[in-house]
Amino acid sequence: MENLKKQHPPSFKAKVALEALKEVKTSAELSSEFQVHPTQIRSWKAAAKKGLVEVFADRRKKKELDQEELIQELYRQIGQLKVDLDWLKKKSGLLS
């Protein structure tokens, strides 16, 4: 049996969500126009609203988070390299 779920491309979802955000037509009208269930339209509209907030979020906070993640990763790598070095020193007999 075929998969009954229809997969919509992101561009189609964005178009429908944008129309829903305009609130010119009801979700029932949009549903008949785009052949999508009204619940799905409301879901895409909510996702679009949430995504818009993230688009306009403070970019400095994102940079700070990215930099903090980088620092944590570098500290992890330094710790791993130190453990590896100590193990190699022990195996080679250089560690007293």
A tleap script that builds the chain and sets N, CA, C and O, in Angstrom:
source leaprc.protein.ff14SB
mol = sequence {
  NMET GLU ASN LEU LYS LYS GLN HIE PRO PRO
  SER PHE LYS ALA LYS VAL ALA LEU GLU ALA
  LEU LYS GLU VAL LYS THR SER ALA GLU LEU
  SER SER GLU PHE GLN VAL HIE PRO THR GLN
  ILE ARG SER TRP LYS ALA ALA ALA LYS LYS
  GLY LEU VAL GLU VAL PHE ALA ASP ARG ARG
  LYS LYS LYS GLU LEU ASP GLN GLU GLU LEU
  ILE GLN GLU LEU TYR ARG GLN ILE GLY GLN
  LEU LYS VAL ASP LEU ASP TRP LEU LYS LYS
  LYS SER GLY LEU LEU CSER
}
set mol.1.N position { 0.846 -1.185 0.000 }
set mol.1.CA position { 0.000 0.000 0.000 }
set mol.1.C position { 0.886 1.242 0.000 }
set mol.1.O position { 1.916 1.271 0.674 }
set mol.2.N position { 0.505 2.226 -0.724 }
set mol.2.CA position { 1.275 3.456 -0.831 }
set mol.2.C position { 1.155 4.282 0.445 }
set mol.2.O position { 0.199 4.159 1.212 }
set mol.3.N position { 2.165 5.128 0.640 }
set mol.3.CA position { 2.135 6.061 1.755 }
set mol.3.C position { 1.086 7.131 1.458 }
set mol.3.O position { 1.179 7.827 0.447 }
set mol.4.N position { 0.100 7.264 2.325 }
set mol.4.CA position { -0.990 8.200 2.084 }
set mol.4.C position { -0.634 9.634 2.483 }
set mol.4.O position { -1.334 10.572 2.104 }
set mol.5.N position { 0.433 9.807 3.232 }
set mol.5.CA position { 0.839 11.144 3.636 }
set mol.5.C position { 1.481 11.862 2.464 }
set mol.5.O position { 2.375 11.328 1.807 }
set mol.6.N position { 1.023 13.062 2.211 }
set mol.6.CA position { 1.591 13.842 1.122 }
set mol.6.C position { 2.723 14.699 1.683 }
set mol.6.O position { 2.569 15.368 2.705 }
set mol.7.N position { 3.844 14.665 1.004 }
set mol.7.CA position { 4.994 15.457 1.410 }
set mol.7.C position { 4.988 16.773 0.633 }
set mol.7.O position { 5.006 16.780 -0.598 }
set mol.8.N position { 4.964 17.883 1.368 }
set mol.8.CA position { 4.949 19.201 0.736 }
set mol.8.C position { 6.338 19.815 0.835 }
set mol.8.O position { 6.994 19.693 1.870 }
set mol.9.N position { 6.795 20.470 -0.224 }
set mol.9.CA position { 8.105 21.130 -0.166 }
set mol.9.C position { 8.054 22.349 0.757 }
set mol.9.O position { 6.990 22.936 0.955 }
set mol.10.N position { 9.200 22.729 1.319 }
set mol.10.CA position { 9.230 23.884 2.223 }
set mol.10.C position { 8.702 25.171 1.580 }
set mol.10.O position { 8.091 25.994 2.262 }
set mol.11.N position { 8.929 25.349 0.292 }
set mol.11.CA position { 8.440 26.565 -0.364 }
set mol.11.C position { 6.912 26.621 -0.349 }
set mol.11.O position { 6.328 27.690 -0.174 }
set mol.12.N position { 6.268 25.466 -0.533 }
set mol.12.CA position { 4.803 25.405 -0.491 }
set mol.12.C position { 4.306 25.708 0.922 }
set mol.12.O position { 3.346 26.456 1.105 }
set mol.13.N position { 4.969 25.119 1.917 }
set mol.13.CA position { 4.575 25.361 3.307 }
set mol.13.C position { 4.712 26.837 3.653 }
set mol.13.O position { 3.848 27.406 4.319 }
set mol.14.N position { 5.799 27.454 3.201 }
set mol.14.CA position { 6.022 28.874 3.478 }
set mol.14.C position { 4.940 29.731 2.830 }
set mol.14.O position { 4.447 30.685 3.431 }
set mol.15.N position { 4.576 29.382 1.599 }
set mol.15.CA position { 3.543 30.130 0.881 }
set mol.15.C position { 2.210 30.053 1.617 }
set mol.15.O position { 1.532 31.065 1.795 }
set mol.16.N position { 1.839 28.852 2.041 }
set mol.16.CA position { 0.572 28.663 2.756 }
set mol.16.C position { 0.616 29.378 4.105 }
set mol.16.O position { -0.350 30.036 4.493 }
set mol.17.N position { 1.730 29.249 4.818 }
set mol.17.CA position { 1.852 29.898 6.131 }
set mol.17.C position { 1.782 31.411 5.992 }
set mol.17.O position { 1.167 32.084 6.820 }
set mol.18.N position { 2.407 31.948 4.953 }
set mol.18.CA position { 2.363 33.394 4.730 }
set mol.18.C position { 0.942 33.865 4.460 }
set mol.18.O position { 0.519 34.903 4.969 }
set mol.19.N position { 0.210 33.107 3.665 }
set mol.19.CA position { -1.195 33.443 3.409 }
set mol.19.C position { -2.006 33.381 4.702 }
set mol.19.O position { -2.885 34.212 4.932 }
set mol.20.N position { -1.704 32.395 5.541 }
set mol.20.CA position { -2.423 32.262 6.809 }
set mol.20.C position { -2.084 33.420 7.738 }
set mol.20.O position { -2.951 33.913 8.459 }
set mol.21.N position { -0.827 33.857 7.723 }
set mol.21.CA position { -0.420 34.979 8.579 }
set mol.21.C position { -1.084 36.280 8.145 }
set mol.21.O position { -1.343 37.148 8.978 }
set mol.22.N position { -1.358 36.422 6.867 }
set mol.22.CA position { -2.022 37.630 6.372 }
set mol.22.C position { -3.434 37.748 6.934 }
set mol.22.O position { -3.948 38.855 7.093 }
set mol.23.N position { -4.060 36.618 7.233 }
set mol.23.CA position { -5.412 36.542 7.795 }
set mol.23.C position { -6.450 37.238 6.922 }
set mol.23.O position { -7.413 37.812 7.431 }
set mol.24.N position { -6.252 37.187 5.605 }
set mol.24.CA position { -7.240 37.722 4.669 }
set mol.24.C position { -8.332 36.682 4.454 }
set mol.24.O position { -9.511 37.017 4.336 }
set mol.25.N position { -7.927 35.423 4.406 }
set mol.25.CA position { -8.865 34.324 4.195 }
set mol.25.C position { -8.883 33.443 5.443 }
set mol.25.O position { -7.921 33.403 6.210 }
set mol.26.N position { -9.993 32.745 5.627 }
set mol.26.CA position { -10.090 31.808 6.752 }
set mol.26.C position { -9.271 30.562 6.437 }
set mol.26.O position { -8.893 30.326 5.289 }
set mol.27.N position { -9.007 29.778 7.461 }
set mol.27.CA position { -8.247 28.548 7.226 }
set mol.27.C position { -9.048 27.568 6.377 }
set mol.27.O position { -8.464 26.754 5.662 }
set mol.28.N position { -10.371 27.632 6.443 }
set mol.28.CA position { -11.197 26.772 5.581 }
set mol.28.C position { -11.043 27.179 4.116 }
set mol.28.O position { -10.961 26.320 3.238 }
set mol.29.N position { -11.004 28.479 3.852 }
set mol.29.CA position { -10.803 28.944 2.479 }
set mol.29.C position { -9.418 28.570 1.963 }
set mol.29.O position { -9.264 28.138 0.821 }
set mol.30.N position { -8.420 28.741 2.816 }
set mol.30.CA position { -7.059 28.364 2.435 }
set mol.30.C position { -6.955 26.863 2.213 }
set mol.30.O position { -6.253 26.394 1.317 }
set mol.31.N position { -7.665 26.126 3.044 }
set mol.31.CA position { -7.662 24.673 2.932 }
set mol.31.C position { -8.184 24.227 1.575 }
set mol.31.O position { -7.596 23.355 0.936 }
set mol.32.N position { -9.272 24.813 1.141 }
set mol.32.CA position { -9.828 24.421 -0.156 }
set mol.32.C position { -8.957 24.934 -1.305 }
set mol.32.O position { -8.850 24.284 -2.345 }
set mol.33.N position { -8.344 26.085 -1.116 }
set mol.33.CA position { -7.490 26.649 -2.169 }
set mol.33.C position { -6.217 25.824 -2.370 }
set mol.33.O position { -5.824 25.551 -3.505 }
set mol.34.N position { -5.574 25.427 -1.269 }
set mol.34.CA position { -4.289 24.730 -1.355 }
set mol.34.C position { -4.407 23.217 -1.182 }
set mol.34.O position { -3.403 22.509 -1.270 }
set mol.35.N position { -5.612 22.713 -0.940 }
set mol.35.CA position { -5.834 21.275 -0.754 }
set mol.35.C position { -5.022 20.718 0.424 }
set mol.35.O position { -4.391 19.666 0.321 }
set mol.36.N position { -5.055 21.450 1.540 }
set mol.36.CA position { -4.355 21.050 2.760 }
set mol.36.C position { -5.356 21.150 3.908 }
set mol.36.O position { -6.209 22.037 3.915 }
set mol.37.N position { -5.252 20.248 4.872 }
set mol.37.CA position { -6.169 20.242 6.011 }
set mol.37.C position { -5.979 21.522 6.836 }
set mol.37.O position { -4.849 21.982 7.000 }
set mol.38.N position { -7.066 22.102 7.356 }
set mol.38.CA position { -6.962 23.334 8.133 }
set mol.38.C position { -6.052 23.214 9.354 }
set mol.38.O position { -5.371 24.173 9.719 }
set mol.39.N position { -6.038 22.051 9.979 }
set mol.39.CA position { -5.162 21.855 11.134 }
set mol.39.C position { -3.694 21.975 10.719 }
set mol.39.O position { -2.877 22.531 11.453 }
set mol.40.N position { -3.374 21.454 9.553 }
set mol.40.CA position { -2.009 21.542 9.045 }
set mol.40.C position { -1.636 22.994 8.766 }
set mol.40.O position { -0.509 23.414 9.030 }
set mol.41.N position { -2.577 23.749 8.237 }
set mol.41.CA position { -2.335 25.167 7.962 }
set mol.41.C position { -2.058 25.917 9.259 }
set mol.41.O position { -1.139 26.733 9.327 }
set mol.42.N position { -2.855 25.639 10.283 }
set mol.42.CA position { -2.633 26.290 11.580 }
set mol.42.C position { -1.279 25.912 12.162 }
set mol.42.O position { -0.609 26.739 12.781 }
set mol.43.N position { -0.880 24.661 11.962 }
set mol.43.CA position { 0.421 24.205 12.444 }
set mol.43.C position { 1.553 24.943 11.731 }
set mol.43.O position { 2.500 25.390 12.379 }
set mol.44.N position { 1.468 25.073 10.425 }
set mol.44.CA position { 2.489 25.782 9.659 }
set mol.44.C position { 2.521 27.265 10.029 }
set mol.44.O position { 3.584 27.884 10.059 }
set mol.45.N position { 1.350 27.821 10.307 }
set mol.45.CA position { 1.270 29.230 10.693 }
set mol.45.C position { 1.973 29.446 12.033 }
set mol.45.O position { 2.716 30.413 12.199 }
set mol.46.N position { 1.738 28.551 12.978 }
set mol.46.CA position { 2.390 28.658 14.290 }
set mol.46.C position { 3.904 28.505 14.155 }
set mol.46.O position { 4.664 29.220 14.808 }
set mol.47.N position { 4.339 27.576 13.311 }
set mol.47.CA position { 5.772 27.375 13.096 }
set mol.47.C position { 6.397 28.621 12.465 }
set mol.47.O position { 7.518 28.998 12.804 }
set mol.48.N position { 5.670 29.253 11.551 }
set mol.48.CA position { 6.170 30.464 10.908 }
set mol.48.C position { 6.305 31.601 11.920 }
set mol.48.O position { 7.290 32.339 11.897 }
set mol.49.N position { 5.328 31.744 12.798 }
set mol.49.CA position { 5.398 32.782 13.824 }
set mol.49.C position { 6.605 32.556 14.731 }
set mol.49.O position { 7.335 33.494 15.051 }
set mol.50.N position { 6.805 31.318 15.137 }
set mol.50.CA position { 7.937 30.995 15.998 }
set mol.50.C position { 9.258 31.258 15.277 }
set mol.50.O position { 10.205 31.782 15.865 }
set mol.51.N position { 9.308 30.892 14.010 }
set mol.51.CA position { 10.521 31.096 13.228 }
set mol.51.C position { 10.845 32.564 13.023 }
set mol.51.O position { 12.017 32.940 12.990 }
set mol.52.N position { 9.825 33.401 12.884 }
set mol.52.CA position { 10.054 34.825 12.703 }
set mol.52.C position { 10.702 35.445 13.933 }
set mol.52.O position { 11.539 36.340 13.809 }
set mol.53.N position { 10.332 34.989 15.090 }
set mol.53.CA position { 10.940 35.494 16.321 }
set mol.53.C position { 12.436 35.186 16.324 }
set mol.53.O position { 13.252 36.023 16.710 }
set mol.54.N position { 12.782 33.981 15.889 }
set mol.54.CA position { 14.181 33.582 15.872 }
set mol.54.C position { 14.982 34.352 14.828 }
set mol.54.O position { 16.174 34.591 15.017 }
set mol.55.N position { 14.339 34.740 13.733 }
set mol.55.CA position { 15.031 35.502 12.693 }
set mol.55.C position { 15.478 36.854 13.232 }
set mol.55.O position { 16.571 37.326 12.918 }
set mol.56.N position { 14.638 37.465 14.037 }
set mol.56.CA position { 14.940 38.790 14.549 }
set mol.56.C position { 15.560 38.771 15.945 }
set mol.56.O position { 15.674 39.816 16.585 }
set mol.57.N position { 15.954 37.611 16.414 }
set mol.57.CA position { 16.585 37.503 17.729 }
set mol.57.C position { 17.953 38.180 17.687 }
set mol.57.O position { 18.532 38.385 16.620 }
set mol.58.N position { 18.443 38.513 18.851 }
set mol.58.CA position { 19.734 39.184 18.979 }
set mol.58.C position { 20.851 38.267 18.482 }
set mol.58.O position { 21.066 37.189 19.037 }
set mol.59.N position { 21.542 38.685 17.463 }
set mol.59.CA position { 22.596 37.863 16.867 }
set mol.59.C position { 23.809 37.752 17.784 }
set mol.59.O position { 24.560 36.779 17.712 }
set mol.60.N position { 23.999 38.749 18.645 }
set mol.60.CA position { 25.138 38.687 19.562 }
set mol.60.C position { 25.009 37.504 20.515 }
set mol.60.O position { 26.004 36.855 20.839 }
set mol.61.N position { 23.800 37.225 20.959 }
set mol.61.CA position { 23.592 36.086 21.858 }
set mol.61.C position { 23.941 34.785 21.161 }
set mol.61.O position { 24.546 33.895 21.760 }
set mol.62.N position { 23.558 34.670 19.886 }
set mol.62.CA position { 23.878 33.468 19.125 }
set mol.62.C position { 25.380 33.330 18.966 }
set mol.62.O position { 25.919 32.231 19.098 }
set mol.63.N position { 26.067 34.437 18.682 }
set mol.63.CA position { 27.527 34.396 18.548 }
set mol.63.C position { 28.174 33.974 19.858 }
set mol.63.O position { 29.112 33.177 19.868 }
set mol.64.N position { 27.668 34.514 20.967 }
set mol.64.CA position { 28.223 34.158 22.274 }
set mol.64.C position { 28.016 32.679 22.562 }
set mol.64.O position { 28.917 32.021 23.083 }
set mol.65.N position { 26.846 32.147 22.233 }
set mol.65.CA position { 26.591 30.727 22.439 }
set mol.65.C position { 27.492 29.869 21.570 }
set mol.65.O position { 28.026 28.859 22.029 }
set mol.66.N position { 27.664 30.267 20.314 }
set mol.66.CA position { 28.546 29.527 19.412 }
set mol.66.C position { 29.981 29.543 19.925 }
set mol.66.O position { 30.674 28.526 19.885 }
set mol.67.N position { 30.422 30.701 20.406 }
set mol.67.CA position { 31.789 30.809 20.919 }
set mol.67.C position { 31.959 29.976 22.189 }
set mol.67.O position { 32.998 29.347 22.384 }
set mol.68.N position { 30.952 29.970 23.042 }
set mol.68.CA position { 31.018 29.163 24.266 }
set mol.68.C position { 31.085 27.681 23.929 }
set mol.68.O position { 31.829 26.933 24.563 }
set mol.69.N position { 30.313 27.254 22.936 }
set mol.69.CA position { 30.365 25.847 22.513 }
set mol.69.C position { 31.737 25.505 21.957 }
set mol.69.O position { 32.254 24.417 22.208 }
set mol.70.N position { 32.333 26.425 21.200 }
set mol.70.CA position { 33.667 26.201 20.646 }
set mol.70.C position { 34.697 26.068 21.758 }
set mol.70.O position { 35.559 25.191 21.713 }
set mol.71.N position { 34.606 26.934 22.747 }
set mol.71.CA position { 35.539 26.883 23.884 }
set mol.71.C position { 35.405 25.558 24.618 }
set mol.71.O position { 36.410 24.935 24.962 }
set mol.72.N position { 34.181 25.125 24.859 }
set mol.72.CA position { 33.968 23.852 25.550 }
set mol.72.C position { 34.540 22.689 24.752 }
set mol.72.O position { 35.141 21.780 25.324 }
set mol.73.N position { 34.360 22.711 23.434 }
set mol.73.CA position { 34.897 21.649 22.576 }
set mol.73.C position { 36.428 21.658 22.601 }
set mol.73.O position { 37.054 20.600 22.638 }
set mol.74.N position { 37.023 22.840 22.583 }
set mol.74.CA position { 38.482 22.921 22.624 }
set mol.74.C position { 39.024 22.420 23.959 }
set mol.74.O position { 40.035 21.718 23.983 }
set mol.75.N position { 38.378 22.765 25.064 }
set mol.75.CA position { 38.797 22.245 26.375 }
set mol.75.C position { 38.680 20.724 26.421 }
set mol.75.O position { 39.527 20.049 27.005 }
set mol.76.N position { 37.630 20.188 25.805 }
set mol.76.CA position { 37.469 18.735 25.764 }
set mol.76.C position { 38.604 18.093 24.983 }
set mol.76.O position { 39.154 17.071 25.392 }
set mol.77.N position { 38.945 18.700 23.859 }
set mol.77.CA position { 40.040 18.162 23.048 }
set mol.77.C position { 41.370 18.248 23.779 }
set mol.77.O position { 42.174 17.319 23.709 }
set mol.78.N position { 41.612 19.354 24.483 }
set mol.78.CA position { 42.854 19.499 25.254 }
set mol.78.C position { 42.930 18.417 26.317 }
set mol.78.O position { 43.983 17.812 26.518 }
set mol.79.N position { 41.820 18.172 26.994 }
set mol.79.CA position { 41.798 17.129 28.024 }
set mol.79.C position { 42.089 15.758 27.431 }
set mol.79.O position { 42.846 14.978 28.009 }
set mol.80.N position { 41.499 15.465 26.298 }
set mol.80.CA position { 41.731 14.172 25.645 }
set mol.80.C position { 43.187 14.033 25.215 }
set mol.80.O position { 43.784 12.969 25.381 }
set mol.81.N position { 43.759 15.098 24.665 }
set mol.81.CA position { 45.158 15.054 24.248 }
set mol.81.C position { 46.098 14.878 25.436 }
set mol.81.O position { 47.115 14.192 25.329 }
set mol.82.N position { 45.763 15.493 26.564 }
set mol.82.CA position { 46.589 15.342 27.771 }
set mol.82.C position { 46.547 13.895 28.252 }
set mol.82.O position { 47.578 13.336 28.625 }
set mol.83.N position { 45.376 13.292 28.246 }
set mol.83.CA position { 45.250 11.892 28.646 }
set mol.83.C position { 46.057 11.005 27.699 }
set mol.83.O position { 46.768 10.105 28.146 }
set mol.84.N position { 45.949 11.254 26.400 }
set mol.84.CA position { 46.702 10.480 25.413 }
set mol.84.C position { 48.206 10.630 25.621 }
set mol.84.O position { 48.946 9.648 25.560 }
set mol.85.N position { 48.658 11.860 25.868 }
set mol.85.CA position { 50.081 12.112 26.086 }
set mol.85.C position { 50.581 11.398 27.328 }
set mol.85.O position { 51.644 10.778 27.302 }
set mol.86.N position { 49.826 11.478 28.415 }
set mol.86.CA position { 50.226 10.790 29.649 }
set mol.86.C position { 50.300 9.278 29.424 }
set mol.86.O position { 51.209 8.620 29.930 }
set mol.87.N position { 49.354 8.730 28.673 }
set mol.87.CA position { 49.354 7.297 28.387 }
set mol.87.C position { 50.586 6.917 27.568 }
set mol.87.O position { 51.231 5.906 27.845 }
set mol.88.N position { 50.918 7.737 26.547 }
set mol.88.CA position { 52.087 7.462 25.724 }
set mol.88.C position { 53.386 7.561 26.526 }
set mol.88.O position { 54.294 6.751 26.340 }
set mol.89.N position { 53.475 8.555 27.419 }
set mol.89.CA position { 54.658 8.686 28.270 }
set mol.89.C position { 54.805 7.479 29.164 }
set mol.89.O position { 55.910 6.971 29.354 }
set mol.90.N position { 53.704 7.018 29.712 }
set mol.90.CA position { 53.729 5.856 30.610 }
set mol.90.C position { 54.174 4.604 29.843 }
set mol.90.O position { 55.000 3.832 30.330 }
set mol.91.N position { 53.622 4.414 28.646 }
set mol.91.CA position { 53.966 3.218 27.845 }
set mol.91.C position { 55.404 3.244 27.350 }
set mol.91.O position { 56.042 2.199 27.218 }
set mol.92.N position { 55.918 4.453 27.072 }
set mol.92.CA position { 57.285 4.537 26.551 }
set mol.92.C position { 58.332 4.538 27.653 }
set mol.92.O position { 59.523 4.407 27.372 }
set mol.93.N position { 57.913 4.682 28.886 }
set mol.93.CA position { 58.849 4.663 30.017 }
set mol.93.C position { 59.437 6.035 30.321 }
set mol.93.O position { 60.375 6.132 31.113 }
set mol.94.N position { 58.913 7.102 29.714 }
set mol.94.CA position { 59.408 8.444 29.977 }
set mol.94.C position { 58.848 9.023 31.253 }
set mol.94.O position { 59.423 9.959 31.809 }
set mol.95.N position { 57.773 8.507 31.716 }
set mol.95.CA position { 57.142 8.994 32.939 }
set mol.95.C position { 57.772 8.308 34.120 }
set mol.95.O position { 57.754 7.080 34.201 }
set mol.96.N position { 58.332 9.073 35.045 }
set mol.96.CA position { 59.022 8.485 36.198 }
set mol.96.C position { 58.067 8.202 37.333 }
set mol.96.O position { 58.482 7.706 38.381 }
savepdb mol mol.pdb
quit
